[in-house]
């Protein structure tokens, strides 16, 4: 491979893709194609894009087919490197390499704590797989040729499992144009807080509900808008029934609608732990809105306490409620934190070309022998 040539890279991901690509995802893959000859294996549906091989969306079918489809694509495409989006996909990539009997480097990414996959997400039945899941993640990270983290939190997890820091650490790609392309609206006087995310245990939805009861008791005009779906949706629906004047649930909104919702709020709330980084933090910051969040996971990489947000200990419902009351009572505080949040966003802004360049550097370092 000469410096002018493009490495051949096969990307593997459990993330669902709908073909043809949406306007939000197309720039990412166009930028990657500028620096790589690429193929991608994704769960999803649709067709018409030769760069993608679509695998079944159902988990069991996806993971069962992944090693064999990976081996086939290794033989057909002859990639220099495989990039797996998480350790479980990484295990499939390693198995596919073994089946193909080809020397190809495997890069495994870590976007969050692997233990949340079975313990803090989805049905409680997943917990029965926790031990096996931990072993799979540990083996995949240990046997990978290189790794990528997305925050200092996930970098520490990689180092704990491998004994060395990740090969690279950089953000996942996010199309934030719906949030960043127009000037932020002024912080309103109305006392509204927004939550956007999966309604799963790792987001501490139950803790948010507990804290909001305390907020509503102190500020009867306070309003919480929850956007999301998940296994804990019943918890949110119960809160709506209990506090119909104080809580609204929107199962799904598109990015422009979420941007408008943030414009009508004092702040975003993110009570989760452990959070790998949190794209929604950057969405709020792009709209000039501060964040009330936990100081765990990768959140402190983005949010600085008392500068552009308020951070509280994980799972401390009382502290979360007190921080929410502060930002709801004090409009000037919300304005000050929101203005700083917009400045912080500028430091994190990433173009598709920036993202592709970071990937190119990671792949080149991996092919040169970096761990």
N, C-alpha and C positions, 0 to 999 in steps of 0.2 A: 504494500500500500504506500503510494507516494504522498507527500504532503498535500498535493492538489486533489487526490482522489477522495471519494466519499466512502467511509467505512460502511459495511453492510450490517444493518442492525435489525434484529427481530424483537419487537416489543410484545410483551405478553401481559394481559390485564384482565382481572375479573370485572372491572368497571364496564357497565353496559353501554354499548354504542348503537346508535340508530343510523343506518345508511340510507341515503346519502347524508354526509355529515351536516350538522347544523351550522349556521353562520358563526356561532360562538366557538365551535371546535375546529372549523376548517383552517383558520389562521395558524393554530398550533401545529397541525400536521403539515401545512405548507412550509412553515419555517423549518421543521425537522427534516423535510425532504430536501431542503436547500443544503443541508450538511451531511445527510445520510442517504444511502440507498436503503429503503426500509420496507418492512412488512410488519403487520400487526395482527396478533391473535387476540380477539376480544369476545366476551359474551355480548350478545346483542341480536339484532335482526336487521333485515333489509339487505341491499346489495348495490351493485353498480360501481364499486370502488375496488379496483384490483389490488390496492395496497392492503386490504383487510381480509382476514379469514374470520368469519363469524362462528362462534361456538355457542352451544346451548346456554340459555339464561339460567335454567335451574341449576342449583349448586352441585347436586350429585352428578348430573350429566356433564357439567362443565369440568369438574375436577377429574372425573373418570376418563374423559376424552383428551384432556390437556397433554399428558405425556406423549400419546401416540400422534396427535396432530403436530405437536412440537417437533418430534422426531422426523415426521414427514417433511415439515417445512425446513428443517435444518438440511435435509438431503436435497430438497428442491432449490431453496434460496441460497444456501451456503453462506450463512451470515458469519461475520467476524465476532459478533457478540449478541447475547440475549439480554434483554432488560426486563426483569420481572417486577411487577408493581407492588408485591408484598411477599413475605416469606412463604406463604402457602402456594402462591403462584410460582415462587422460586423453587419449591420442591418439585413441582411439575416440570419446570424448565430443566432442572438437574436430571430428573428421570428421563426426559426427552433426549437430553444430550447423551445419556448412557445408552439409550435404545438406538440412537443414530450412530453411535461409535465415531463421533467426529470431535475434533479439538476446537471447541468454541467457548469463549469466555462467557461466564454468567454473572450478571450484575443484579443483585437483589436490593430492592428499595424498602425503606421502613418509613411509613407515614404516620404511624401511631404505635401504641403498645400492643403487641400481638395478643396479650392476655385478654384484651377486651373482646376479641373475636368470638370467644365462647362464653365469657363470664358476664359481659356488660352490653350485649347486643342480641336482639332477636329473642326467640323462645327460650324459656328456662331449660328446655330439653338439651340445648347446646352445651350446658355445663357438664353433661356426661362425657363430652369429648374434650374437656379442658386438658387433661393429662396428655392425651395423644397430640392435641393441638400444640401444646407447649414444646413437645419433643420435635414435632415437624418444623416449627419455627426456628428452634435452636439449631437443628441440623442444617436447615437451608441457609441460615445466616453464616454458620460456621464453615460450610463447604463452598460458599460463593467465592468467586474470584475477586469480586469487588462489591462495594455497597454504596448506597446513597441514602442520606437522611434528609429531612426537611426542616429540622429545627435542632436547637441544642438539646432538647429533651430526647428526641429520637436518636440523636448522635450518641448520647450517653447510653441508651439502650443497646445500640450497635456495639459500642466499645465494651459494654459489660458482657456481651455474648461472644465477641471475637477476640478481645484483648488488645485491639487496635482501634483507633478512630475510623469513622467511615471514610471511604475514598473521596467522597464529595458530599457537601451539604448545600442544597439550594431548594428554593420554593417549588411546589407543584404549580403547573400552569393554571391560571384562572383568567377567564375573559371578564374583566371588570368594567368594560366600557359603559354598561348601563348605570354604573355607580360613579364613574370618574369623569365622564365626558361633559357633564354640565356642572355649573357652580353649585355648591351646597346651598340649600334653603336655610334661612335663619332658624335657630332652635326655637320651637314654639313654647308658648306659655302653658298649653294643655299638658297634663301629666300622663304621658303615655310611655310605656316601656315595650320593647319588641324582643321577642325570642325567635330565632330562625334556626332550625336544625332538625335532625332525626329525633323522634320521640323514643329514645332508647335509654337504658340505664346509665350508660357512660356519659350521657348529657346531664345526668342528675335532675331529671324531670320531676321526680318526687320531691327533691329538695327545693326546686323552684316553686312548686305548688305550696309547700309548707311556708316558705319565705313570703310568698305573695299574700297568703292569708294575714300575715302580720302587717304587711304594707297596707292592705285594704282596710284593716281595722284602724290604722292610724291616719290614712289619707283616703277618705271615702270616695273622692273623685278620681283616684288613680286608676289607670286602665292598662292592662297587659294584653298584648296581641301575640298569640303563639302561632307560628307558621311551621307546619311539619306533620309528618306521619310516622308511625312506628308502633312497636309492641306496647308502648305505654300511652297510647292515644286515649284509652279509657280514663287514665289519671287526669288528663287535661279536660276531657269531656265532663268528668265529675266536678272539676273546679269551675267550669262554665256554669253548670247547674247550681252550684253552691253560691257563686258570685256573678250572676248574670250581668250586673251593671259594671263589673270590674274586669272581666275576662272575655276575650274573643278568640276563637280558634279558626284559623284558615288552613285547611289541609295542604294546600299547594298554591303558590303564587309564582309568576315568572319574574325574572330579574328586574324589569322596569317597575313592576308593581311593588316588589320588595323595596326598591329605591324610594318610591313614593311613601311607602309605609315608614321607612327610616326618617324621611324628611318631616313626617308628622310626629316624631318621637323625641323624647329627651335623651334616650340612650338605648343601646343594645344590652341585653343581659346574656351572659354565657357562663352558666354555673357548672360546666362539665369538668370532669377529671377522669382519666388523663386525656387531654386534647393534644393531638400531634402538633398542630399549629392553629388552624381555624381560619379558613377562607373568609368566613362571615365577619371576622374582626376587620379585615381589610375592606370589605364592602361597607361596613359602618364608618370606618375612618375616611373612606373616599367621600362619603356624604357629610363629613364634618360632624359625626356623632361619636361620643365617647362610649366606653364599654364598662359595664359592671360585671366582673368576671372573677374566677378563681385564680390564685397565683400558682397553679400547678400545671404540669405538662409543658407544652410549648407556648402557652399564652404569654408569660412574661417576656418571651423573645420580642413580642410586638407591643405589648401594653406596659407602660411605666406608671406605677401607682402615683396618684395625685398630679400627674402631668397630663396624660391623655385618657386616663380611665381610673377606676377604683378597683383594687384587687382585694379579695378576701380569702381566708383559708378554705380549702376544699371541704365540702359537706358541713359547713357551719351556716345553718339556715338563718340563725339570728343575725350574724354578721352580714350575710347577703341582704337580708331585709333592711338592716340599718343603712347599708350603702345605697340601696335603691331609694330609700326615703330621703337620704341626703341629696341625691341628684334630682329628685322630684320636688323637694321643697325649695331648693336653691337654684333658681334659673340662671343666675350669674355663674355659678359653678358649672352647670351643664354647658353654658356658652364657652367658658374658658377651656374646659376639657375638650369640647368639640373642636374648637379652633386649633388646639394643639394636635388633636387626632388627625386633622386634615394635613397638617405639616408632617406628621409621622408617616402618613400614607405615601407621601412623595418619596420617602426613603425606601419604600418597599415596592414601588411601581416596577413592573416587569413587562417588557414587550415580548411578543413571540420570538423575535430574533435573539433577545437576551436569554430566553429559556433554551432555545436551540443551541446557542453558543456554549452554555453551561453543560449541556448534554454531550456536545462534541468533545469538550475538554475531558469530561469523565470517561468517555469511551476511549479516547486516544491514550489517556493515562492507564486505563485498564489493559489495553492491548500492549502497552509498553511494560507491563508487569506490576503496576501499582496494585496494592491490596486495598 
